[in-house]
Amino acid sequence: MPLMDSLLDTANRVLPGGHFGNMAGPTLVEGQGAHVRDTEGREYIDYLLGSGPMFIVPRGTTFFANNPAGIRLAEAIVDAMACADQLRFVSSGSEADMYAMRLARAFRGREKILKFEGGYHGMSDHGLMSLSPKREANFPQAIPDSAGIPAHIADDMLVAPYNDIDAMLALIEAHHDELGGVILEPFQRLIPPKPGFLAAVRAATAKHGIPLIFDEVVTGFRFAYGGAQSYYGVTPDLCTLGKIIGGGFPLAAIAGRADIMAHFDRAKVGDDKFLMQVGTLSGNPIAAAAGLATLEVLRQPGAYEGVFALGRSLMAGLTARIQAAGIAAQVVGEPVLFDVVYASGEIANYRDMQRANAGQQAHVNRHLRAAGILKGDSKYYMSLAHTPEDVAHTLDAFEAALASLPR
């Protein structure tokens, strides 16, 4: 089969409307100066310029059109993710979450979204509701986490406590006729789901035909090649992806069931139900090529086993040093993503996390930085590049940091 025909077949299968949402024209493979070339060797004088950014760069780093790397990456992601019949690329996780919520509302014809307190779903108005509220509110009241968010947005978001099956079921039963969708991180920031929690959310949403969105911007291809939905064995209707799929370049995606993703295709759903989505850099070939190379590495035998083993080693070492120091703290998370939480008792949701001693955490993090350990305020991300020597140095630095805590 000719390359063009093969790519078109793949694009029509894995991309709504057969394209990235920008233009459905030629599949472009390269550029030189003011000219671009497609998969059939046709050359064009380029006045599209990737929708504008290609002002002085002489080679085709983005096209605002289909390209082979983007199509192949879409195919690889669809093959990997259980929920994915099709996907649409965007440039950031925030965009992916914004469009996923909009897509769910368009599909179901309802306006409200249920999220879980402390869950991070990007920087949109809806995403910034009850991410890190500074005061406790009665569920399901949503609290904005930023200035500049219109007051009415809080009315469109319902909030439940993560890992609380009874509270989640009560909210869905009470509000199912209003809900356009339910969005959650299957692994919320650092907190693993309790056994049965994700399955209960899945059953409750399926009962009422409410689209379930897994925000896998962090967990996708990190917890398993098939993401957290594979790792925990629960399949949503939609998922959002980012970070790893771009191999370090800006790239994200919304993926899911074909009947929901069809709302990106005007020809299938008509003008009234069509969801507009365009992006200058959506599916750009550099990020797509980096993503393809990353997924190729992750498909190698032993890739995940190695990083999980090293993560378990670091988690166990941190725990041992906490116990030896007699500090009220614990390691929370999974072997590829975790941190030390300076609190005793169960950590099952956002409010449990708020009990932690932030001063102790900041103190230890400062000492780690001074010892050459670079981590965020609240996460150890493990990678295939970390070594046992890295773990040993980290544990030595952590032990010294604990010893320096004021008593």
C-alpha positions in Angstrom: 0.0 0.0 0.0 1.4 3.4 -0.9 2.6 5.5 2.1 -0.1 8.2 1.5 -2.9 5.6 1.4 -1.6 3.9 4.6 -1.4 7.2 6.5 -4.8 8.3 5.4 -6.3 5.0 6.5 -4.6 5.3 9.9 -5.6 8.9 10.2 -9.3 8.2 9.4 -9.3 5.4 12.0 -7.5 7.1 15.0 -8.3 10.9 14.4 -11.8 12.4 14.5 -12.4 13.6 11.0 -9.1 12.1 9.9 -7.0 15.1 10.9 -5.5 17.0 13.9 -8.4 19.6 13.9 -6.5 22.2 12.0 -6.8 21.5 8.2 -7.7 18.3 6.4 -5.5 18.9 3.5 -2.2 17.2 2.5 -0.1 15.2 4.9 3.2 17.2 4.9 6.6 15.6 5.5 9.2 18.4 5.3 9.8 22.0 4.5 12.6 24.1 3.1 12.4 27.9 3.0 9.0 28.9 1.7 8.2 25.5 0.3 6.8 22.3 1.8 6.4 18.8 0.5 3.7 16.2 1.1 3.8 12.4 1.2 3.3 12.0 -2.5 6.2 14.3 -3.3 4.1 17.3 -4.3 5.7 20.6 -3.5 3.8 23.7 -2.4 4.7 27.3 -2.0 3.8 27.7 1.7 1.6 30.7 2.7 0.1 28.7 5.6 3.4 28.8 7.6 2.1 26.4 10.3 -0.6 29.0 10.9 1.9 31.7 11.4 4.9 30.8 13.6 7.2 29.8 10.8 8.3 33.4 10.1 12.1 33.0 9.8 12.9 29.3 10.5 13.8 27.7 7.1 12.8 24.1 7.8 9.4 22.5 8.5 9.2 22.1 12.2 5.5 22.5 12.3 2.8 22.6 9.6 -0.7 23.1 11.0 -1.5 20.0 9.0 -1.3 16.2 9.3 2.2 14.8 9.3 3.4 11.2 9.4 5.0 11.3 12.9 1.8 12.7 14.4 -0.4 10.1 12.7 1.9 7.3 13.8 2.0 8.6 17.4 -1.8 8.8 17.4 -2.0 5.2 16.3 0.5 4.1 19.0 -1.4 5.8 21.7 -4.8 4.4 20.6 -3.3 0.9 20.5 -1.9 1.4 24.1 -4.9 3.0 25.9 -7.9 0.7 26.6 -10.4 3.6 26.5 -9.1 5.1 23.2 -10.7 4.5 19.8 -9.5 7.9 18.6 -7.6 11.0 19.9 -7.1 14.6 19.3 -3.7 16.3 20.0 -3.3 19.6 21.8 -0.2 21.3 23.2 -0.7 21.1 27.0 -2.4 19.1 29.7 -4.4 22.1 30.6 -5.9 22.2 27.1 -6.5 18.5 27.1 -8.5 18.7 30.4 -10.4 21.7 29.3 -11.5 20.0 26.0 -12.2 16.7 27.8 -14.7 18.4 30.1 -16.2 20.3 27.2 -16.4 17.1 25.1 -18.2 15.3 27.9 -20.7 18.1 28.3 -21.3 18.2 24.5 -21.9 14.4 24.4 -24.3 14.3 27.3 -26.0 17.6 26.9 -25.5 18.5 30.6 -23.5 21.4 32.1 -22.1 20.3 35.4 -18.8 18.4 36.0 -18.0 16.4 39.2 -14.4 16.5 40.3 -12.6 15.4 43.5 -11.2 17.8 46.0 -7.4 18.3 45.5 -7.4 17.0 41.9 -5.4 18.9 39.4 -7.0 19.4 36.0 -5.1 22.2 34.5 -5.3 26.0 34.5 -8.7 26.6 32.9 -11.5 28.2 35.0 -13.1 24.9 35.6 -9.8 23.1 36.3 -8.9 25.6 39.0 -11.9 24.8 41.2 -11.1 23.2 44.6 -7.6 22.2 43.5 -5.9 23.6 46.7 -8.7 25.3 48.7 -7.5 27.3 51.7 -10.7 26.7 53.6 -12.9 23.7 54.0 -16.4 23.8 52.4 -19.3 21.5 52.6 -19.3 19.1 49.7 -20.3 19.5 46.8 -19.4 23.3 47.0 -16.6 24.3 44.7 -14.0 26.9 45.7 -12.0 28.9 43.1 -8.2 28.7 43.4 -7.4 31.8 41.5 -8.5 35.4 41.1 -10.2 36.3 37.8 -12.5 33.2 37.7 -16.2 34.2 37.1 -18.3 33.4 40.1 -20.8 31.3 38.1 -18.1 28.7 37.3 -18.4 27.4 40.9 -22.0 26.6 40.1 -21.0 24.3 37.2 -18.6 22.2 39.3 -19.5 19.7 42.0 -16.8 18.5 44.4 -16.5 15.1 46.2 -13.8 13.8 48.6 -11.4 11.4 46.9 -11.4 7.8 48.0 -14.8 8.1 49.7 -17.1 5.7 47.9 -20.2 6.6 49.9 -19.9 10.3 49.4 -19.2 9.9 45.7 -22.2 7.6 45.2 -24.5 10.0 47.1 -23.4 12.9 45.0 -23.9 11.1 41.7 -27.3 9.7 42.7 -28.4 13.2 43.7 -27.1 15.1 40.7 -26.9 12.5 37.8 -29.4 14.4 35.7 -27.2 17.5 35.8 -23.8 15.9 35.2 -22.1 16.2 31.9 -19.1 14.2 33.2 -17.0 13.1 36.0 -13.2 13.8 36.0 -10.6 12.5 38.3 -6.9 11.7 38.5 -6.9 7.9 39.0 -3.8 8.5 41.2 -4.5 11.9 42.8 -1.3 13.9 43.1 0.4 11.4 45.5 -2.5 9.4 46.7 -3.3 6.0 45.4 -6.9 4.9 45.0 -8.3 2.7 47.7 -9.2 -0.8 46.5 -12.6 -0.6 44.8 -12.8 3.1 44.6 -12.1 3.5 40.9 -14.4 0.6 40.1 -17.2 2.2 42.1 -16.8 5.5 40.2 -16.8 3.5 36.9 -20.0 1.6 37.9 -21.8 4.7 39.1 -21.1 6.7 36.0 -21.9 3.8 33.7 -25.2 3.3 35.4 -26.4 6.8 34.5 -24.5 7.1 31.1 -22.2 9.8 32.5 -18.8 10.1 30.7 -15.9 9.2 33.0 -12.7 11.1 32.4 -9.4 9.9 33.7 -6.8 12.7 33.8 -3.7 10.7 32.9 -1.5 13.7 32.0 0.9 12.5 34.8 0.1 8.7 34.9 -0.2 8.0 31.2 2.7 5.7 30.1 4.3 6.2 33.6 2.4 3.7 35.7 2.3 1.2 32.8 2.4 1.3 29.0 -1.4 1.4 29.1 -1.4 4.1 31.8 -3.2 4.1 35.2 -6.3 2.6 33.5 -4.2 -0.5 32.8 -2.3 -0.4 36.1 -5.5 -0.3 38.2 -7.7 -2.2 35.8 -10.5 0.3 35.3 -11.3 1.8 31.9 -12.8 5.3 31.6 -14.7 6.7 28.6 -12.1 9.4 28.0 -8.6 10.1 29.1 -6.2 13.0 28.9 -2.5 12.6 28.3 0.6 14.8 28.3 4.1 14.9 29.6 5.5 11.5 28.5 3.7 11.4 25.1 5.8 14.4 23.9 9.1 13.1 25.1 9.9 16.4 26.8 8.3 18.6 24.1 4.9 20.3 24.4 2.3 17.8 23.4 -0.9 16.5 25.0 -4.0 14.6 23.9 -7.7 13.8 24.6 -8.5 10.1 23.8 -11.6 8.1 24.1 -14.6 6.3 22.7 -15.4 6.9 19.1 -19.0 8.0 19.7 -17.8 10.8 22.1 -14.8 11.8 20.0 -17.2 12.2 17.1 -18.1 15.6 18.4 -14.8 16.8 17.0 -16.1 15.8 13.5 -18.7 18.2 12.1 -19.6 15.9 9.3 -20.7 13.2 11.8 -22.6 15.2 14.4 -23.7 18.4 12.6 -23.3 22.0 13.4 -25.2 22.1 16.7 -23.2 19.3 18.3 -19.8 20.0 16.8 -17.0 20.9 19.2 -14.5 23.3 17.7 -10.9 22.6 18.5 -7.8 24.0 16.6 -4.3 24.6 17.8 -1.3 26.1 16.0 1.1 23.4 17.3 -1.3 20.5 17.7 0.4 17.3 16.6 3.6 19.1 15.5 6.1 16.7 14.0 9.0 17.4 16.4 7.0 16.6 19.5 5.4 13.6 17.8 8.8 12.2 16.8 10.1 12.6 20.3 6.9 10.9 21.6 7.3 8.0 19.2 11.0 7.5 20.2 9.9 7.6 23.9 7.2 5.0 23.4 9.6 2.7 21.5 11.9 2.7 24.5 9.0 2.0 26.9 8.0 -1.0 24.8 11.3 -2.7 25.4 11.3 -5.7 27.8 12.1 -4.8 31.3 11.6 -1.0 31.0 8.9 -0.7 33.6 10.2 -3.5 35.8 13.5 -1.6 36.2 12.1 1.7 37.1 9.6 0.2 39.5 12.3 -1.8 41.2 14.4 1.3 41.7 11.5 3.2 43.0 10.6 0.5 45.5 14.2 0.6 46.7 14.1 4.4 47.2 10.7 4.2 48.9 11.9 1.5 51.3 15.1 3.4 52.1 13.2 6.6 52.9 10.8 4.6 55.1 13.7 3.0 57.0 15.4 6.3 57.7 12.1 7.9 58.8 11.6 5.1 61.3 15.2 5.3 62.5 14.9 9.0 63.1 11.6 8.7 65.0 9.9 11.3 62.8 6.1 11.4 62.3 6.2 10.9 58.5 5.5 8.3 55.8 6.1 7.6 52.2 3.0 8.0 50.1 2.5 7.0 46.4 3.5 4.4 43.9 7.1 3.4 43.0 7.3 5.7 40.0 5.8 8.7 41.8 5.9 9.4 45.5 7.0 11.7 48.3 7.4 11.9 52.1 4.4 13.3 53.9 5.2 14.6 57.3 2.1 13.3 59.1 0.9 10.2 60.9 -2.3 8.4 60.2 -4.0 7.5 56.9 -3.4 9.8 53.8 -6.4 9.1 51.6 -7.5 12.5 50.4 -6.7 16.2 50.1 -7.8 17.1 53.6 -5.6 14.3 55.0 -2.6 15.9 53.1 -3.4 19.2 54.7 -2.5 17.8 58.1 1.1 17.4 57.1 3.8 19.5 58.7 4.7 21.8 55.8 7.6 23.3 57.7 9.3 20.0 58.1 8.8 19.2 54.5 10.3 22.6 53.4 13.3 22.1 55.7 14.1 18.7 54.3 13.7 19.8 50.7 16.1 22.7 51.3 18.7 20.4 52.7 18.2 18.0 49.8 18.7 20.8 47.3 21.9 21.8 49.1 23.2 18.2 48.9 22.6 18.1 45.1 19.1 16.5 45.1 16.7 18.3 42.9 13.0 17.6 43.4 9.8 19.5 43.5 8.0 20.5 46.7 6.0 17.4 46.8 7.2 14.7 44.4 9.9 12.2 43.6 9.5 11.3 39.9 11.5 8.2 39.0 12.8 7.5 35.5 14.6 4.9 33.4 17.8 7.0 33.7 18.1 6.9 37.5 20.7 4.5 38.9 21.3 2.6 42.2 24.1 5.1 42.9 21.6 7.9 42.6 19.3 6.2 45.1 22.2 5.7 47.5 23.2 9.3 47.4 19.6 10.4 47.8 19.2 8.3 50.9 22.4 9.6 52.4 21.2 13.2 51.8 17.8 12.4 53.2 19.2 10.9 56.4 21.3 14.0 56.9 18.3 16.2 56.3 16.2 14.4 58.9 19.1 14.7 61.4 19.1 18.5 60.9 15.4 18.9 61.7 14.8 21.0 64.9 13.7 18.8 67.8 
